[in-house]
Amino acid sequence: MPSFQRICTAACLGGSCISLGFIIGRVSKKETNELPPRQSHAENVETVSACNPLSKAGPNLYSLFTLSAATPYRTSAESSVIPVQQPANAVQNMVKYGFPSTDNLRSYEDFMLSYDRRNRVPNWVLEHLTPEKVTVNEGIERSKMQFVEDESVHAFHRATNKDYKNSGYDRGHMAAAANHRQSHNAMAQTFTLSNIAPQVGQGFNRDAWNNLEKYVRALARKNKNVYVCTGPLFLPQYENGKLFVKYEVIGQNHVAVPTHFFKVVVVENTSGQLELQSYVMPNQALPLDTKVHHFLAPLDMIERAAGLNFFQNIPKGTFHKVNSPPPIKY
Amino acid sequence: MPSFQRICTAACLGGSCISLGFIIGRVSKKETNELPPRQSHAENVETVSACNPLSKAGPNLYSLFTLSAATPYRTSAESSVIPVQQPANAVQNMVKYGFPSTDNLRSYEDFMLSYDRRNRVPNWVLEHLTPEKVTVNEGIERSKMQFVEDESVHAFHRATNKDYKNSGYDRGHMAAAANHRQSHNAMAQTFTLSNIAPQVGQGFNRDAWNNLEKYVRALARKNKNVYVCTGPLFLPQYENGKLFVKYEVIGQNHVAVPTHFFKVVVVENTSGQLELQSYVMPNQALPLDTKVHHFLAPLDMIERAAGLNFFQNIPKGTFHKVNSPPPIKY
């Protein structure tokens, strides 16, 4: 079970060996068999589509579910239909292969997310990347962008810059800023704190995790479409024979520090073939020379641990490659 | 700040003093001022209602959001509109004062819930109680009922009886079985594992928590309507000057053992006056003589910790009583 060994290696790097007990009994021997049943978990989406038979999968459907980024929190008396401001096809493209969940959705110009109000971090963030989107645009300067609170979230459940200050953690992007170079607005929106989770800086956010993000952009440059779902994990550890989930919370609003992060990537090459790559990285300083393929992990492990299903509209057996190691460069 | 002292007392009972740091700065001095802004957080509900203007708040609206209990997990190809099998007004009555959240909703004959797929326990369970519903019905025998898996949840995220077996924890009801005596089916559905969370048995589920449930039924017997929202909390503790959330997970599916449970109760008396009572209890053996009023806790503390908003359709200042101690008997 090479991929299971890899995830164990990944989880144990840095000295903190995380239990993956509930995977062991279920991981299939062949990587191509590791995928779970390809079933849709987007019940709400399906049932609402019935409400508008003329728009079975059109943009109107998704606008019913999502708040655009600029929508401040408002009372029920004030709200009605909330205009979605992103390009008409942006969300459609992102959710082409399914919704991971339908809780507290927010749609931005070039990514969307589900927000975890209990932990003040995303549940998941979904992006659709193309060669054009990741091409460097000299006019857009990341250094001028600022982290901002998400005013569409009730103040009780909102992460703030103050929560991160002096915490020792970076404000880590889930949708990477450099994935969204089409417009100033698209990149600026990745600095919304709903797209952010506390990450170890040196050795992780600025190194190993950054390498994974760079690798995904390299994939996007060389392929037709890349779909990326990124988010936190809170994995348990053994202590005196029992399993415990343990994670730090920072700031007055108790922003959760994930123990790990996942990244699930579907690559559509220029021939239309689909490849799956799924990664788990522990949120800790990692050896600088670690290749990204050390963090490949079975998709079903991530799905169980995150409580999510990814890209469930892709039928089982469709992928021509699953968790094949990337070229040696990465 | 009497209510804050109470919650500290509650949290410290049993020797495990839980940090409530993020509450301290925000608890108002007067109980009547402790309520947060009364705002709706049910964005999805509002936006979907616009999809069907003829049914602004009718049963069709809610049927779009909820799966009935008997609906097995199915693929997107199989699902369309899912019939809701409970009495037409049951869900409407439960959500009269608002939805706590709109993630993974399940509606049963006499209660509804939001399921936490990551933790395999409910996010919250909502009930509407009346004198009739809690009246003992001799024909319905609780002892004959069995705990069952929720087949509407994907197998990756479903709690099973095997997970609880030999764990040392009770299968604790969120919607109490004895609150639903109208029919065999209504009570039997409370034994679905989506309505269950691991609870300490002796001293908690069978004692202190049971006393709170009995007290709520006593309220239901004496008043016109009682609305109850119940669920788990995962509260942080200080360790070496930092705050950590730590909780056990049990079984192959890693069912989370909550550190605490909340119960938020809105009582409408026969004059139509509304009273709010909100409780937090640590999931541990508690002294047998502890009165329920020791566990009264500010609503905003629960809302922040749970990532939820409760009964948000009730305007601020409407309650004629907030967290007034119950009679000495309890």
Interface residues (C-beta under 8 A of the other chain):
Chain A: G21 F22 G25 P36 Q39 S40 H41 A42 E43 N44 E46 T47 V48 A50 C51 N52 S63 L64 F65 L67 Y73 R74 T75 S76 S79 S80 V81 I82 S101 T102 D103 N104 L105 D116 R117 R118 N119 H154 F156 H157 F234 P236 K242 L243 F244 V245 K246 Y247 E248 V249 I250 Q252 N253 H254 A256 D300 E303 R304 A305 A306 G307 L308 N309 Q312 N313
Chain B: G21 F22 G25 P36 R38 Q39 S40 H41 A42 E43 N44 E46 T47 V48 A50 C51 N52 S63 L64 F65 L67 Y73 R74 T75 S76 S79 S80 V81 I82 S101 T102 D103 N104 D116 R117 R118 N119 H154 F156 H157 F234 P236 K242 L243 F244 V245 K246 Y247 E248 V249 I250 Q252 N253 H254 A256 D300 E303 R304 A305 A306 G307 L308 N309 Q312 N313
